């Protein structure tokens, strides 16, 4: 078994040496966040006097990346993804002494996502098309913002250093000038939720489930 692994590694190194190509680029676009309010949303399930629902907010994404091609079809890509103001809108009501009070607000924060993606191209010349998948770590940048129309904006310190998950999607490219115009559609899925400290315990406020659509430009060497 060990000999087989060594042979595979040697073949991979040899093939990458024969087909060594680096690509660098940047992308920007929008994020359709159907983020889960986690334990905050569970309040409506636990208390019949509280009704809570989450609605999608449109967020923004800007990224820079570098990729190393192992072959004409297979490459590894590392990214710095700035997920700007990702979050959701909360609407609902609560009952107090027989009177129903409407409530609404928004919860959002910005993070730096660092995905490591394996990319496979089904088409490569002249049009580029393929699929990608890989793990990511998402590091919050600053505090979470909570906006309530009647109270204004407030900030809450996030309790965890990072969230972890996977990124998967499809990408495409079209040769223009010295490089190519690129775009991708990806699904972002977090395993754990962003949390806040509530007195003596932590409360989950957001577990990301989002679609990101971006376009950009890349150069290969």
C-alpha positions in Angstrom: 0.0 0.0 0.0 2.8 2.4 0.9 4.6 1.6 -2.3 1.4 2.4 -4.3 1.0 5.7 -2.6 4.6 6.6 -3.3 4.2 5.7 -7.0 1.0 7.8 -7.2 2.7 10.8 -5.6 5.7 10.5 -8.0 3.4 10.4 -11.0 1.4 13.4 -9.7 4.6 15.4 -9.2 6.0 14.4 -12.6 2.7 15.3 -14.4 2.5 18.6 -12.6 6.1 19.3 -13.6 5.3 18.6 -17.2 2.1 20.8 -17.0 3.0 23.6 -14.6 0.6 26.5 -15.0 -0.4 29.2 -12.6 -3.5 31.3 -12.8 -4.4 34.5 -10.9 -7.6 36.4 -10.9 -10.3 38.4 -9.1 -14.1 38.2 -9.0 -17.0 40.2 -7.6 -20.7 39.6 -7.4 -23.8 38.9 -5.3 -24.7 36.4 -2.7 -28.2 35.1 -2.3 -28.2 34.2 1.4 -30.9 31.9 2.6 -29.1 31.8 5.9 -30.5 29.9 8.8 -31.2 31.8 12.0 -30.3 28.7 14.0 -31.3 28.9 17.7 -32.8 32.4 17.2 -35.3 30.9 14.8 -36.0 28.1 17.2 -37.6 30.6 19.6 -40.8 30.5 17.6 -40.9 26.7 17.8 -40.3 26.6 21.6 -42.8 29.4 22.6 -46.3 29.5 21.1 -46.4 33.3 21.9 -43.5 34.0 19.6 -43.5 33.7 15.8 -40.2 34.1 14.0 -39.4 33.7 10.3 -36.3 34.5 8.3 -36.1 36.1 4.8 -33.3 36.3 2.3 -31.1 39.3 2.1 -28.9 40.2 -0.9 -25.3 40.4 0.1 -22.0 41.0 -1.8 -18.8 39.1 -2.5 -15.3 40.1 -3.7 -12.5 37.6 -4.1 -8.9 37.2 -5.3 -7.5 33.8 -6.0 -4.6 31.7 -7.3 -4.7 28.3 -9.0 -2.1 25.7 -9.8 -2.9 23.3 -12.7 -1.9 19.7 -12.2 -3.0 18.8 -15.7 -5.1 20.3 -18.5 -8.3 19.4 -16.6 -7.3 19.3 -12.9 -6.2 22.2 -10.7 -6.1 23.3 -7.1 -7.4 26.8 -6.3 -6.9 28.9 -3.1 -9.0 32.0 -2.5 -9.5 35.0 -0.3 -13.2 35.7 -0.4 -14.7 38.7 1.3 -18.3 38.0 2.1 -19.8 41.4 2.8 -22.8 42.0 5.1 -24.1 38.4 4.8 -27.2 37.8 6.8 -31.0 37.6 7.0 -34.1 39.6 7.9 -36.2 38.5 10.8 -39.9 39.1 10.8 -42.5 38.0 13.4 -44.5 38.8 16.4 -44.9 38.1 20.1 -47.9 38.1 22.4 -47.9 39.8 25.7 -51.0 40.1 28.0 -53.2 39.2 25.0 -51.8 41.9 22.8 -49.8 41.0 19.6 -46.7 43.1 18.9 -45.0 42.9 15.5 -41.2 42.6 15.4 -38.7 42.9 12.6 -35.0 43.4 12.2 -31.8 42.4 10.3 -28.7 40.4 11.4 -25.6 40.5 9.3 -21.8 40.4 9.5 -18.7 40.4 7.1 -16.3 37.5 6.9 -13.1 36.4 5.1 -13.7 33.0 3.6 -10.6 30.9 2.7 -11.7 27.9 0.5 -9.3 25.4 -1.0 -11.0 24.0 -4.1 -10.3 21.1 -6.4 -11.4 22.1 -9.9 -12.1 19.8 -12.9 -12.6 21.2 -16.4 -14.9 19.3 -18.7 -14.2 21.9 -21.5 -10.9 23.8 -21.8 -10.4 25.3 -25.2 -11.6 27.8 -26.2 -14.5 27.8 -23.8 -13.9 26.8 -20.2 -16.5 24.9 -18.1 -16.1 22.7 -15.1 -17.0 21.9 -11.5 -15.3 22.6 -8.1 -15.5 21.4 -4.5 -13.6 21.8 -1.3 -13.5 22.8 2.3 -13.5 26.4 3.6 -12.8 28.3 6.8 -14.8 31.5 7.4 -13.3 34.1 9.8 -15.6 36.9 10.9 -14.3 40.4 10.4 -15.5 42.5 13.3 -18.8 42.3 15.1 -22.3 41.2 13.9 -24.7 44.1 13.2 -28.3 43.9 14.4 -30.7 46.5 12.9 -34.1 47.1 14.4 -36.1 49.9 12.7 -37.4 51.3 16.0 -34.1 51.0 17.8 -31.5 51.6 15.1 -28.2 49.6 14.7 -26.3 47.8 17.4 -23.2 45.6 17.4 -22.7 42.2 19.0 -19.4 40.4 19.6 -19.3 37.0 17.9 -18.3 34.2 20.3 -16.5 31.9 17.9 -13.2 32.4 16.0 -14.5 30.9 12.7 -17.0 28.7 11.0 -16.2 25.7 8.8 -17.9 24.1 5.9 -17.6 23.3 2.2 -18.0 25.1 -1.1 -19.2 23.5 -4.3 -20.2 24.8 -7.7 -19.6 25.3 -11.4 -17.4 27.7 -13.3 -17.0 29.0 -16.8 -14.6 31.1 -18.8 -14.2 32.9 -22.2 -10.9 34.0 -23.7 -10.8 37.8 -23.9 -7.5 39.7 -24.4 -4.4 38.3 -22.7 -6.6 36.3 -20.2 -10.2 35.3 -19.9 -13.5 36.4 -18.5 -14.6 34.0 -15.8 -17.7 33.4 -13.7 -18.9 30.9 -11.2 -22.0 29.9 -9.3 -21.3 28.2 -6.0 -23.1 26.9 -2.9 -21.7 27.7 0.5 -22.6 25.4 3.4 -21.4 25.9 7.0 -21.2 22.9 9.4 -21.3 25.1 12.5 -23.1 28.4 13.3 -21.8 31.9 14.2 -22.5 32.4 17.9 -23.0 35.2 20.3 -22.5 35.2 24.1 -25.8 35.6 26.0 -24.9 36.1 29.7 -24.0 32.5 30.7 -24.3 30.6 27.4 -23.7 30.9 23.7 -26.6 31.4 21.2 -26.3 30.4 17.5 -27.4 33.3 15.3 -26.5 32.2 11.8 -25.7 29.0 10.0 -24.9 29.9 6.4 -26.6 28.4 3.4 -26.0 30.7 0.4 -25.6 30.9 -3.3 -22.9 33.1 -4.7 -22.8 34.4 -8.3 -19.6 36.2 -9.3 -17.8 37.3 -12.5 -14.2 38.4 -13.0 -11.0 38.1 -15.0 -7.9 35.8 -14.7 -4.5 35.5 -16.2 -2.5 32.3 -16.7 1.3 31.9 -16.9 
